[in-house]
Amino acid sequence: MNKTQLINDVASKISLSKTDIEQVVNACFEVVSDTLISGEKVQFIGFGSFEPTVRAERKCRNPKDGTLMTIPETKTVRFKVGKSLKEALAKKKS
């Protein structure tokens, strides 16, 4: 699912225009992004949580020539599935 599909699906469930829903979706993404950038965790009970993390610098070998390389420290986001969503996915699988 992409953002356009999300907007269309939400529009089919509630009585707002697609432009209004698009503004809401964009605002939600912006708030979540800003919160993660500031280093805080974003938690949606039952759905899951997003948490900013840092991957430490590490050494590896270049597969082409075998030379030792250093991969720098990077910032990323970790998502942990909430209990309700995890249970719903498990039921859907069965």
ABEGO torsion letter per residue (X at the ends): XBAAAAAAAAAAABBBBAAAAAAAAAAAAAAAAAAAAAGBBBBBBGAEBBBBBBBBBBBBBBAAAGBBBBBBBBBBBBBBBBAAAAAAAAAAAX
